[in-house]
Amino acid sequence: MNWKHEWKALAVIIVVFLACFYLPVGLPRFDSAIMEALHLVKWYAQEHVLLCLIPAFFIAGAISVFISQASVMKYLGANAPKVLAYGVASVSGSILAVCSCTVLPLFSGIWRMGAGLGPATTFLYSGPAINVLAIVLTARVLGMQLGIARAVGAIVFSILIGLLMHLIFRKEEQEKAIAQASLPEPEVGRPLWKTAAYFASMVGILVFANWGKPESDAGLWYALYNAKWAITAVFGLGFGILLTVWFQMPWWKTVLAAVPAIVLAVLFPHQPVLSFAAASIGLSVITSTSDGEMGEWFGVSWGFAKQILPLLLGGVLVAGALLGRPGNEGLIPNAWVTWAVGGNSLTSNFLASILGAFMYFATLTEVPILQGLIGSGMGKGPALALLLAGPALSLPSMLVIYSVMGFKKTFVYCSLVVVMSTIAGILFGMFA
């Protein structure tokens, strides 16, 4: 046996064996961390997989199937005008206002279709970071000064990070631009406005199904929250009509998929998730059993799900074990976190950025978490650093980005987010 080729496998086996042999089962903190990991992954499965990820997978699949590569390259490709490309990427990402995990299938979709590295990473950052409702909530709960700083920082970061990614990997981008320039112009089988309307119906379902409850029980945001499921149903109806009229889905299949959702909505009006689940299953059945672009749509969406979902759930488990849920401790004590991010030093801002980058924040949850940390002595600078790094990154999202772009680009992207968040926190802490 040639041990030169086997020593890595032996080293892995030894490390895993020693970890199992000395597993600290029975220690209260370890046992609690395991429970926190399970609680967090259960909560994630209940709150995000069905309502967030499944629509996102279908949208990502639709990007690959229904949007021509030429259209993606025209607006987001390596040869696209920079103002147009970064403008479209930042605006489209911010309109979605999703968390760092939900944006990943959409990012994978436009990357697969030939989007340039700069616009793609601008979209990747802007989706979870430029969240209008989260920025408004930040201003109301944590103060107008911090809310404005978060809004300005997120908008500037989304474009600056994309430009820096393009600059750092400009050689690869130049090669991509040359390759894209030589591609023939594909035939367009459907007008762009029809495709846009179809996507708008799916994005409407994604956005309003996940519309979070605002802090105040009055105003426009709260009115939209009360009507979220009615609005989602309207978008769903429009989606079904477009699916039949423009995408040649047989009408009886669309009706067959819709009937269980309608029945459950009537029988259980206070449990709309059941109806949403039935509609998702129905759509999966009618597309998976269809030929042509409908079957291809399901196949690509299923491919994204197989690639991304295991990594996300594994990452959530690890994040839960290390940091716990809001108000509960994992392996890392909350006192350590509070101590690390106190004041406005370089160290505290850097540690706040690192903490934000690895911790998983669902949409809007970063605000009450920060409220508690600020009450425990967290400085204003580290608070902004965490707000700029946290919603845009998480350990689960890093794993998926790595599977899409590879180690080097993932490392540079995450490093840019952490470094720029640290610098922004230091500057804000000096003048706030």
PAKOLZA-113771 format. One record per residue: x, y, z of N, C-alpha, C in turn; residue in one letter. Coordinates in steps of 0.2 Angstrom, whole numbers, padded with zeros to 4 digits, always signed. Each point is the difference from the previous one (the first is absolute). Example, Ala and Ser with C-alpha at 12.3 -4.5 7.8 and 13.67 -1.06 7.14 Angstrom:
+0066-0028+0039-0004+0006+0000+0004+0006+0000A-0002+0005-0004+0004+0006+0001-0004+0005+0003S
This chain:
+0004-0006+0000-0004+0006+0000+0004+0006+0000M-0001+0005-0004+0003+0006-0001-0003+0005+0005N+0004+0001+0006-0003+0005+0005+0001+0007-0002W+0004+0001-0005+0000+0007-0002-0007+0003-0002K-0004-0005-0003-0006+0002-0002-0006-0001+0005H+0002-0003+0005-0005-0002+0005+0000+0004+0007E+0005+0004+0001+0001+0003+0006-0006+0005+0002W-0002+0003-0006-0006+0005+0002-0006-0004+0002K-0002-0005-0003-0005-0004+0003+0001-0003+0007A+0006-0002+0001+0001-0002+0007+0000+0006+0005L+0002+0006-0002+0000+0005+0005-0008+0002+0001A-0004+0000-0005-0007+0001+0001-0003-0005+0005V+0001-0006-0002-0002-0005+0005+0002+0000+0007I+0006+0002+0001+0003+0001+0007-0004+0006+0003I+0000+0006-0003-0004+0005+0003-0007-0001+0001V-0003-0003-0004-0007-0002+0001-0001-0005+0006V+0004-0005+0000+0000-0004+0006+0001+0003+0006F+0006+0004+0001+0001+0004+0006-0006+0005+0002L-0003+0003-0005-0005+0004+0002-0006-0004+0003A-0002-0006-0003-0005-0004+0002+0002-0003+0007C+0006-0002+0001+0003-0003+0006-0001+0005+0006F+0002+0006-0001+0000+0005+0005-0006+0005+0000Y-0006-0002-0003-0006+0004-0001-0002+0002+0007L-0001+0006+0001-0002+0002+0007-0007-0001+0002P-0003-0005-0002-0007-0002+0002-0001+0000+0007V-0005+0004+0002-0002+0000+0008+0002+0007+0003G+0005+0003-0004+0001+0007+0003-0006+0005-0002L-0002+0004+0005-0006+0004-0002+0000+0004-0006P+0006+0004-0001+0001+0004-0005+0000-0003-0007R+0003-0006+0000+0000-0004-0006-0007-0003-0002F-0003-0003+0005-0007-0002-0001-0005+0005-0002D+0001+0006+0003-0004+0006-0002+0001+0002-0007S+0006+0000-0002+0002+0002-0007-0003-0004-0005A+0000-0007+0002-0003-0005-0005-0007+0002-0001I-0004+0001+0006-0007+0002+0000-0001+0006-0004M+0004+0005+0001-0001+0006-0004+0001-0001-0007E+0005-0004-0002+0001-0001-0007-0007-0004-0003A-0003-0004+0004-0006-0004-0003-0006+0005+0000L+0000+0004+0005-0006+0005+0001+0001+0005-0006H+0006+0002-0002+0001+0005-0005-0002-0003-0007L+0003-0006-0001-0002-0003-0007-0007-0002+0000V-0003-0001+0005-0008-0002+0000-0003+0007-0002K+0002+0005+0004-0003+0007-0002+0001+0002-0007W+0006-0001-0002+0002+0001-0007-0005-0004-0005Y+0000-0006+0001-0005-0004-0004-0007+0002+0000A-0002+0002+0005-0007+0002+0001-0002+0007-0003Q+0005+0005+0001-0001+0007-0002+0003+0001-0007E+0005-0003-0003+0003+0002-0005+0000-0005-0006H+0000-0006+0001+0001-0005-0006-0006+0001-0004V-0006-0001+0003-0006+0000-0004-0002+0007-0004L+0000+0005+0005-0002+0007-0003+0006+0003-0004L+0006-0001+0002+0005+0004-0003+0004-0004-0006C+0003-0006+0002+0004-0003-0004-0004-0003-0006L-0005-0004+0001-0004-0003-0005-0002+0005-0006I-0003+0006+0002-0001+0005-0006+0007+0002-0003P+0005+0001+0004+0006+0002-0002+0003-0005-0005A+0000-0006+0001+0002-0005-0004-0004+0000-0007F-0006+0001+0000-0004+0000-0006+0002+0006-0004F+0001+0006+0004+0002+0006-0004+0007-0001-0003I+0004-0003+0004+0007-0001-0003+0000-0005-0006A-0004-0005+0000-0001-0005-0005-0003+0004-0006G-0005+0004+0001-0003+0004-0005+0005+0005-0004A+0005+0003+0004+0005+0004-0003+0004-0004-0005I+0001-0006+0002+0005-0004-0005-0004-0003-0006S-0007+0000+0001-0004-0003-0006-0003+0005-0004V-0003+0005+0003-0005+0005-0003+0004+0006-0002F+0006+0002+0003+0003+0006-0002+0006-0002-0005I+0000+0003-0005+0006-0002-0005+0007+0002+0003S+0005-0004-0002+0006+0002+0002+0002+0007-0002Q-0002+0002-0006+0001+0006-0003-0002+0006+0004A-0007-0001+0003-0003+0005+0004+0004+0001+0006S+0003-0005+0003+0004+0000+0007+0006+0004-0002V+0003-0002-0005+0007+0003-0002-0001+0007-0002M-0006+0002-0003-0001+0007-0002+0000+0005+0006K-0003-0003+0005-0001+0005+0006+0005-0002+0006Y+0002-0006+0000+0005-0002+0006+0006-0003-0002L+0001-0001-0007+0006-0004-0002+0006+0004+0000G+0006-0003-0001+0007+0003+0000+0000+0006-0005A-0003+0000-0005+0000+0005-0005-0005+0006+0001N-0005-0001+0005-0005+0005+0001+0003+0006+0002A-0003+0006-0002+0002+0006+0003+0000+0000+0007P+0005+0003+0004+0001-0001+0007-0006+0004+0004K-0002+0006-0003-0005+0003+0004-0007-0004+0000V-0001-0003-0006-0006-0004-0001+0000-0006+0004L+0006-0004+0000+0001-0006+0003-0001+0001+0008A+0004+0004+0003+0000+0001+0007-0007+0003+0002Y-0003+0004-0004-0006+0003+0002-0006-0005+0000G+0000-0004-0005-0005-0005+0000+0001-0005+0005V+0006-0002+0002+0002-0005+0005-0002+0002+0007A+0002+0007+0001-0002+0002+0007-0007+0001+0001S-0004+0003-0005-0007+0001+0000-0004-0006+0001V+0002-0005-0005-0004-0007+0000+0001-0003+0007S+0006+0000+0003+0001-0003+0006-0003+0003+0006G-0001+0007+0000-0003+0003+0005-0007-0001+0000S-0003+0000-0006-0007-0001-0001-0003-0007+0004I+0005-0005-0001-0002-0007+0003+0000+0001+0008L+0004+0003+0003+0001+0001+0007-0001-0007+0004A+0005-0004-0002+0000-0007+0003+0006-0001+0004V+0000-0005+0004+0006-0002+0005+0006-0002-0004C+0005-0001+0003+0006-0002-0003+0000-0007-0003S-0005-0004+0002+0000-0007-0003-0005+0000-0005C-0006+0004+0000-0005-0001-0005+0003+0003-0007T+0005+0005+0001+0003+0003-0006+0004-0005-0004V+0003-0005+0003+0005-0004-0003-0003-0004-0006L-0006-0003+0000-0002-0003-0007+0000+0005-0005P-0003+0006+0001+0000+0005-0005+0007+0002-0003L+0004+0001+0005+0007+0001-0002+0003-0005-0004F-0001-0006+0002+0002-0006-0004-0003+0000-0007S-0006+0002-0001-0003+0000-0006+0003+0005-0005G+0001+0006+0002+0003+0005-0004+0007-0001-0002I+0004-0003+0005+0007-0002-0001+0000-0005-0005W-0004-0005+0000+0000-0006-0004-0002+0003-0007R-0004+0005-0001-0002+0002-0007+0005+0005-0003M+0006+0001+0004+0005+0004-0003+0001+0007+0003G-0003+0002+0005+0001+0007+0003+0007+0001+0002A+0002+0006-0001+0007+0002+0002+0001-0001+0008G+0006-0001+0002+0001-0001+0007-0001+0006+0004L+0001+0006-0003-0002+0006+0004-0007+0001+0001G-0004+0000-0005-0007+0001+0001-0003-0006+0004P+0002-0006-0001-0003-0005+0004+0002+0000+0007A+0006+0003+0002+0001+0001+0007-0004+0006+0003T-0001+0005-0004-0004+0006+0002-0007-0003+0001T-0003-0004-0004-0006-0003+0001+0000-0004+0007F+0005-0004+0001+0001-0004+0005+0000+0004+0007L+0003+0005+0000+0000+0004+0006-0006+0004+0001Y-0003+0003-0005-0005+0005+0000-0007-0003+0002S-0001-0007-0002-0006-0003+0002-0002+0000+0008G+0005-0002+0004-0002+0000+0007+0002+0006+0003P+0005+0004-0002+0002+0006+0003-0004+0006-0001A-0002+0001-0006-0005+0006-0001-0007-0002+0001I-0002-0001+0006-0007-0002+0001-0003+0007+0003N-0005+0002-0003-0003+0007+0002-0003-0001+0006V-0004-0005+0001-0004-0001+0007+0005-0001+0006L+0006-0004-0002+0005+0000+0006+0003+0006+0001A+0002+0004-0005+0003+0007+0001-0005+0004+0004I-0006+0000-0002-0005+0004+0004-0001-0002+0007V+0000-0006+0001+0000-0003+0007+0006+0002+0004L+0006+0000-0003+0006+0002+0003+0000+0007+0003T-0003+0004-0005+0000+0007+0002-0005+0001+0006A-0006-0003+0000-0005+0001+0005+0003-0003+0007R+0003-0006+0000+0002-0003+0006+0007+0002+0002V+0004+0001-0004+0007+0001+0002+0002+0007-0001L-0004+0004-0003+0002+0007-0001+0000+0002-0007G-0002+0006-0002+0001+0002-0007+0007+0000-0003M+0005+0002+0005+0007+0001-0003+0002-0007-0002Q-0001-0005+0004+0002-0007-0002-0004-0003-0006L-0006+0002-0001-0004-0002-0005+0002+0003-0007G+0002+0007+0000+0002+0003-0006+0007-0003-0002I+0005-0001+0005+0006-0003-0001+0000-0007-0003A-0005-0004+0002-0001-0006-0003-0002+0000-0007R-0005+0004-0001-0003+0001-0007+0006+0002-0005A+0004+0005+0002+0005+0003-0004+0005-0005-0001V+0002-0003+0005+0006-0005+0000-0002-0006-0004G-0006-0003+0000-0002-0006-0004-0001+0002-0007A-0002+0006-0002-0001+0002-0007+0007+0000-0003I+0005+0004+0004+0007+0001-0003+0003-0006+0000V+0000-0005+0005+0003-0006+0000-0002-0004-0005F-0006-0001-0002-0002-0004-0005+0003+0001-0007S+0001+0006-0002+0003+0002-0006+0008-0001+0001I+0002+0003+0005+0008+0000+0001+0003-0007+0001L-0004-0005+0003+0002-0007+0000+0000-0003-0006I-0005+0001-0004+0000-0002-0007+0005+0002-0004G+0002+0007+0000+0005+0003-0004+0007-0003+0002L+0001-0001+0007+0006-0003+0002+0001-0007-0002L-0005-0004+0000+0000-0007-0002+0002+0000-0008M-0003+0004-0004+0002+0001-0007+0007+0002-0001H+0002+0004+0004+0007+0003-0001+0005-0006+0003L-0001-0003+0005+0005-0005+0003+0000-0006-0005I-0006-0002-0003+0000-0006-0005-0001+0003-0007F+0003+0005-0002-0001+0003-0006+0003-0004-0006R+0005-0004+0001+0003-0004-0005-0006-0005-0002K-0003-0004+0005-0005-0005-0001-0006+0004-0004E-0002+0006+0003-0005+0003-0003+0001+0002-0008E+0006+0002-0001+0002+0002-0007-0001-0006-0004Q+0002-0006+0002+0000-0006-0004-0008-0002-0001E-0004+0001+0006-0007-0001-0001-0003+0005-0005K+0002+0006+0000-0003+0005-0005+0002-0002-0007A+0006-0002-0001+0002-0003-0007-0004-0005-0002I-0001-0005+0005-0004-0006-0002-0008+0002-0001A-0002+0004+0004-0007+0002-0001-0001+0004-0007Q+0005+0004-0002-0001+0004-0006+0000-0004-0006A+0002-0006+0000+0001-0005-0005-0007-0004-0001S-0004+0000+0005-0006-0004+0000-0005+0002-0005L-0003-0004-0003-0005+0002-0005-0007+0003+0003P-0003+0004-0003-0006+0003+0003-0006-0005+0000E-0002-0003+0006-0005-0005-0001-0007+0003-0002P-0004-0005-0002-0007+0002-0002-0004+0001+0006E-0005+0005+0000-0004+0002+0006-0007-0002-0002V-0002-0005+0004-0007-0003-0001-0006+0003+0003G+0002+0005+0005-0006+0003+0003+0002+0007+0002R-0004+0005-0001+0002+0007+0001+0002+0001+0007P+0005+0005+0001+0003+0001+0007-0006+0002+0005L-0005+0004-0002-0005+0002+0004-0004-0005+0003W-0001-0005-0004-0004-0006+0003+0005-0004+0005K+0006-0001-0001+0004-0003+0005+0001+0004+0006T+0000+0007-0001+0001+0004+0006-0007+0000+0004A-0005+0000-0003-0007-0001+0004+0000-0007+0004A+0002-0005-0003+0001-0007+0003+0004+0001+0006Y+0006+0003-0001+0004+0000+0006-0002+0004+0005F-0004+0006-0002-0003+0004+0005-0005-0003+0005A-0004-0005-0003-0004-0004+0004+0003-0004+0005S+0006-0003-0002+0003-0005+0004+0004+0004+0006M+0003+0006-0002+0003+0004+0005-0005+0003+0005V-0006+0002-0003-0005+0002+0005-0002-0005+0005G-0001-0007-0002-0001-0005+0004+0005-0001+0006I+0006+0001-0003+0006-0001+0005+0000+0006+0005L-0001+0006-0002+0001+0006+0004-0006+0000+0005V-0006-0001-0002-0006+0001+0005-0001-0006+0004F+0002-0006-0002-0001-0006+0004+0005+0001+0006A+0005+0004-0001+0005+0000+0006+0000+0007+0003N-0005+0004-0001-0001+0007+0002+0000+0000+0008W+0005+0003+0003+0001-0001+0007-0005+0005+0004G-0001-0001+0006-0005+0004+0004+0005+0006+0003K-0002+0006-0002+0003+0006+0003-0001+0001+0007P+0005+0004+0003-0001+0001+0007-0006+0004+0002E-0002+0005-0004-0006+0004+0001-0007-0004-0003S-0005+0001+0004-0007-0003-0002-0004+0005-0004D+0004+0005-0004-0004+0004-0004+0004+0002-0006A-0003+0003-0005+0004+0002-0005+0000-0004-0006G+0003+0002-0006+0000-0004-0006+0003-0007+0001L+0006-0001+0003+0003-0006+0001-0004-0005+0003W-0004+0002+0006-0004-0004+0003-0006-0002-0004Y-0003+0005-0004-0006-0002-0004+0002-0005-0005A+0006+0000-0003+0003-0005-0005+0001-0006+0004L+0002+0000+0006+0001-0006+0004-0007-0004+0001Y-0005+0004+0002-0006-0003+0001-0003-0003-0007N+0002+0003-0005-0003-0003-0007+0005-0004-0004A+0005-0002+0004+0005-0004-0004-0002-0006-0004K-0004-0004+0004-0002-0006-0003-0005+0001-0006W-0004+0005+0001-0005+0002-0006+0004+0002-0006A+0005+0004+0001+0004+0003-0005+0004-0006-0003I+0002-0004+0004+0004-0006-0003-0005-0005-0004T-0006+0000+0002-0005-0004-0004-0001+0003-0007A-0001+0007+0000-0001+0003-0006+0006-0001-0005V+0006+0001+0003+0006-0002-0004+0000-0007-0003F-0002-0005+0005-0001-0007-0002-0005-0001-0006G-0005+0004+0001-0005-0001-0006+0003+0002-0006L+0003+0006+0000+0003+0003-0006+0005-0005-0003G+0004-0003+0005+0005-0005-0002-0003-0006-0004F-0005-0002+0003-0004-0006-0003-0002+0002-0007G-0003+0006-0001-0003+0002-0006+0006+0000-0006I+0005+0004+0002+0006+0001-0004+0003-0007-0002L+0000-0005+0005+0003-0006-0001-0004-0004-0006L-0007+0001+0000-0004-0003-0005+0000+0003-0006T-0001+0007+0000-0001+0004-0006+0006+0001-0004V+0006+0001+0003+0006+0002-0004+0005-0006+0000W+0000-0005+0005+0005-0005+0000-0003-0007-0001F-0006+0000-0003-0003-0006-0003-0001-0006+0005Q-0001+0002+0006-0001-0005+0005-0008-0002-0001M-0002-0006-0001-0007-0002-0001-0004+0003+0006P-0006+0002-0002-0004+0004+0006-0002-0005+0005W-0001-0006-0002-0002-0005+0005+0005-0002+0005W+0006+0001-0002+0006-0002+0005+0000+0006+0005K+0000+0006-0003+0000+0006+0005-0006+0000+0005T-0006-0002-0003-0005+0000+0005+0001-0006+0005V+0003-0006-0002+0001-0005+0004+0005+0002+0006L+0005+0004-0002+0005+0002+0005-0003+0005+0005A-0005+0004-0003-0003+0005+0005-0005-0002+0004A-0004-0005-0002-0006-0002+0004+0002-0002+0008V+0005-0004+0001+0002-0002+0007+0002+0006+0004P+0003+0005-0003+0002+0006+0004-0006+0004+0001A-0005+0001-0004-0006+0004+0001-0004-0004+0005I-0001-0006+0000-0004-0004+0005+0003+0001+0007V+0007-0001+0001+0003+0001+0006-0001+0008+0003L+0000+0004-0005-0001+0007+0002-0006+0002+0003A-0005-0004-0003-0007+0001+0003-0001-0004+0006V+0003-0006+0001-0001-0004+0006+0004+0003+0006L+0006+0002-0002+0004+0002+0005+0003+0008-0001F-0005+0004+0000+0002+0007-0002+0005+0003+0005P+0001-0002+0006+0005+0003+0004+0007-0004+0000H+0001-0005-0005+0006-0003-0001+0002+0000-0007Q+0001+0006-0003+0002+0001-0007+0006-0004-0002P+0004-0002+0004+0006-0004-0002-0002-0006-0003V-0005-0003+0003-0002-0007-0003-0002+0001-0008L-0004+0005-0001-0002+0002-0007+0006+0001-0004S+0005+0004+0002+0006+0001-0003+0004-0006-0002F+0000-0005+0005+0004-0006-0001-0004-0004-0005A-0006+0000+0000-0004-0004-0005+0001+0003-0007A+0000+0007-0001+0002+0003-0006+0007-0002-0003A+0004+0000+0005+0007-0002-0002+0001-0007-0003S-0004-0004+0004+0001-0007-0002-0004-0001-0007I-0006+0003-0001-0003+0000-0006+0004+0002-0006G+0003+0006+0001+0005+0003-0005+0005-0005-0002L+0003-0003+0005+0005-0005-0001-0002-0006-0004S-0006-0002+0002-0003-0006-0004-0001+0001-0007V-0003+0006-0001-0002+0001-0007+0006+0002-0005I+0005+0003+0003+0006+0002-0004+0004-0006-0001T+0001-0004+0005+0004-0006+0000-0003-0006-0005S-0006+0000-0001-0003-0004-0004-0001+0002-0007T+0002+0006-0002-0001+0004-0006+0007-0001-0004S-0001+0001-0007+0006-0001-0004+0002+0008-0002D+0005+0000-0004+0002+0007-0002+0003+0004+0005G-0001+0007-0001+0003+0005+0005-0003-0001+0007E-0007-0002+0001-0002-0001+0006+0003-0006+0004M+0002-0005-0003+0003-0006+0003+0008+0003+0002G+0002+0003-0005+0007+0003+0001+0000+0005+0006E-0005+0004+0000+0000+0005+0006+0000-0004+0007W-0004-0005+0000+0000-0004+0007+0007-0003+0001F+0003-0003-0006+0006-0004+0001+0006+0005+0002G+0000+0006-0002+0005+0005+0002-0001+0002+0007V-0006+0001+0002-0002+0002+0006+0002-0005+0005S-0002-0006-0001+0002-0006+0004+0008+0000+0001W+0003+0001-0006+0008+0000+0001+0002+0005+0005G-0003+0006+0000+0002+0005+0005-0001-0002+0007F-0006-0003+0001-0002-0002+0006+0005-0006+0003A+0002-0004-0004+0005-0005+0002+0006+0002+0002K+0002+0006-0004+0007+0003+0001+0000+0004+0006Q-0005+0004+0001+0000+0005+0005-0003-0002+0007I-0006-0004+0000-0003-0001+0006+0004-0004+0006L+0003-0005-0002+0004-0004+0005+0006+0005+0003P+0003+0004-0004+0005+0005+0003-0003+0005+0004L-0006+0002-0001-0003+0005+0004-0002-0003+0007L-0003-0006-0001-0002-0003+0007+0006-0002+0004L+0005-0002-0003+0006-0002+0004+0003+0006+0003G+0001+0006-0004+0002+0006+0002-0004+0003+0006G-0006-0001+0000-0005+0002+0005+0001-0004+0007V+0001-0006-0001+0002-0004+0006+0006+0002+0003L+0006+0001-0004+0006+0002+0003-0001+0007+0003V-0003+0005-0003-0001+0006+0003-0004+0000+0006A-0005-0004+0000-0004-0001+0007+0004-0002+0005G+0004-0005-0001+0005-0003+0005+0005+0005+0003A+0002+0004-0005+0006+0005+0002-0003+0006+0004L-0006+0003-0003-0002+0006+0003-0007+0000+0003L-0004-0006-0001-0006-0001+0002-0006+0005-0003G-0005+0000+0003-0006+0004-0003+0000+0007+0004R-0003+0005-0003-0001+0006+0004-0003-0001+0007P+0004+0002+0005-0002-0001+0007+0002-0007+0003G+0004-0004-0004+0002-0006+0003+0007-0001-0002N+0004-0003+0004+0007-0001-0001+0002-0007-0004E+0005+0001-0004+0003-0006-0003+0007-0002+0003G+0004-0003-0003+0007-0001+0003+0004+0006+0002L-0002+0006-0004+0004+0006+0001-0005+0004+0005I+0002+0002+0006-0004+0003+0005-0002+0007-0003P-0006+0002+0002-0002+0007-0002+0005+0005+0003N+0002-0001+0006+0005+0005+0003+0006+0001-0004A+0002-0005-0003+0006+0001-0004-0001+0005-0006W-0006-0001-0003-0002+0004-0006-0001+0007+0003V-0003+0001+0005-0001+0007+0003+0006+0003+0001T+0005-0003+0003+0007+0002+0002+0003+0002-0006W+0000-0004-0005+0004+0001-0007-0002+0006-0004A-0007+0002+0001-0002+0005-0005-0002+0006+0004V+0003+0001+0006-0001+0006+0004+0005+0006-0002G-0003+0006+0001+0005+0006-0003+0000+0000-0007G+0004+0004-0002+0001+0002-0008+0007-0001-0002N+0004-0005+0002+0006-0001-0002+0001-0004-0006S+0005+0000-0003+0001-0004-0006-0001-0008+0001L+0002-0002+0006-0002-0007+0001-0007-0002+0001T-0003+0005+0003-0008-0001+0002-0004+0000-0007S+0002+0005-0004-0003+0000-0007+0001-0006-0004N+0007-0002+0000+0002-0006-0004-0004-0006+0002F+0000-0001+0007-0004-0006+0003-0007+0000-0001L-0003+0006+0000-0007+0001-0002-0002-0002-0007A+0005+0002-0005-0001-0002-0007+0001-0008+0000S+0005-0003+0003+0001-0007+0000-0007-0004+0003I-0002+0003+0005-0006-0003+0003-0006+0000-0004L-0001+0006-0003-0005+0001-0005+0000-0004-0006G+0006-0001-0002+0001-0004-0006-0001-0008+0001A+0001-0002+0006-0001-0007+0001-0007-0002+0003F-0003+0005+0003-0006-0001+0004-0006+0000-0005M-0005-0004+0000-0006+0000-0004-0005+0005+0002Y-0002+0005-0004-0005+0005+0002-0006-0001-0005F-0006-0002+0003-0006+0000-0005-0002+0007+0000A-0004+0002-0006-0001+0007-0001-0003+0003+0006T+0002+0006+0002-0002+0004+0005+0002-0002+0007L+0003-0006+0001+0002-0002+0007+0006+0003+0002T+0004+0003-0004+0006+0003+0002-0001+0006+0004E-0006+0003-0001-0002+0006+0004-0001-0001+0008V-0004-0004+0002-0001-0002+0007+0007-0003+0003P+0003-0004-0004+0007-0002+0003+0004+0005+0001I+0001+0005-0004+0004+0006+0001-0002+0004+0005L-0007+0001+0001-0002+0004+0005+0002-0003+0007Q+0000-0007+0001+0003-0003+0006+0007+0001+0001G+0004+0000-0006+0007+0000+0001+0002+0008+0002L-0003+0004-0003+0001+0007+0001-0002+0002+0007I-0005-0003+0003-0002+0001+0007+0005-0003+0005G+0004-0005-0003+0005-0003+0004+0007+0003-0001S+0001+0005-0004+0006+0004+0000+0003+0000-0007G-0003-0002-0005+0002+0000-0007+0001+0007-0003M+0006+0002-0003+0000+0006-0002-0004+0001-0007G+0000+0007-0002-0004+0001-0006+0003-0002-0006K+0007+0000+0000+0004-0002-0006-0001-0007-0001G+0002-0005+0005-0002-0007-0001-0007-0002-0002P-0005+0004+0003-0007-0001-0002-0001+0001-0007A+0003+0005-0003+0000+0001-0008+0003-0005-0003L+0006-0002+0002+0004-0005-0003-0004-0007+0000A-0003-0002+0005-0004-0006+0000-0006+0001-0005L-0003+0006+0000-0006+0001-0004+0002-0001-0008L+0006+0002-0001+0002+0000-0007+0003-0007-0002L+0003-0004+0004+0002-0006-0001-0005-0006+0001A-0004+0001+0005-0004-0006+0002-0005-0002-0005G-0005+0005-0002-0005-0002-0004+0002-0003-0007P+0006+0002-0002+0003-0001-0007+0004-0007+0000A+0002-0002+0006+0004-0006+0000-0003-0005+0006L+0002-0006+0000-0001-0005+0005+0004-0006-0001S+0001-0004+0005+0004-0006-0002-0003-0005-0005L-0007-0001+0000-0003-0003-0005+0001+0003-0007P-0001+0006+0000+0001+0003-0007+0007+0000-0003S+0005+0000+0005+0007-0001-0002+0001-0007-0004M-0003-0005+0003+0001-0007-0002-0003+0000-0007L-0006+0003-0001-0003+0000-0007+0004+0004-0005V+0002+0006+0002+0004+0004-0005+0006-0003-0002I+0003-0004+0005+0006-0004-0002-0002-0005-0005Y-0005-0004+0001-0002-0005-0005-0002+0003-0007S-0001+0007+0000-0002+0003-0007+0006+0003-0003V+0004+0004+0004+0006+0004-0003+0007-0003+0002M+0000-0005+0004+0007-0002+0002+0003+0003+0006G+0005-0002+0003+0003+0002+0006+0003+0007-0001F+0004+0002-0005+0003+0006-0001-0005+0006+0000K-0005-0001-0004-0005+0006-0001-0004+0001+0006K-0002-0006+0003-0004+0000+0007+0004+0004+0005T+0007-0002+0001+0004+0003+0005+0001+0007-0001F+0001+0002-0006+0001+0008-0002-0007+0003+0002V-0006-0002-0003-0006+0003+0002-0001+0001+0007Y+0000-0006+0004-0001+0001+0007+0005+0004+0003C+0006+0000-0002+0005+0005+0003-0001+0007-0001S-0003+0002-0006-0002+0006-0002-0005+0003+0004L-0005-0005+0001-0006+0002+0005+0002+0002+0007V+0005-0005+0003+0002+0001+0006+0004+0007+0001V+0005+0000-0004+0005+0006+0000-0004+0007-0001V-0004+0000-0005-0004+0006-0001-0005+0002+0006M-0003-0005+0002-0004+0001+0006+0004+0002+0006S+0006-0002+0001+0004+0002+0006+0002+0007-0001T+0002+0002-0006+0002+0007-0002-0006+0005+0001I-0006-0002-0002-0006+0004+0001-0002+0001+0007A+0001-0006+0004-0001+0001+0007+0004+0004+0004G+0007+0000-0002+0005+0004+0003-0002+0008-0001I-0001+0001-0007-0002+0007-0002-0006+0003+0004L-0005-0005+0000-0007+0002+0003+0001+0001+0008F+0004-0004+0003+0001+0001+0007+0004+0006+0002G+0005+0002-0005+0003+0006+0001-0004+0007+0000M-0005+0000-0004-0004+0006-0001-0007+0000+0002F-0002-0006+0003-0007-0001+0002-0001+0003+0007A
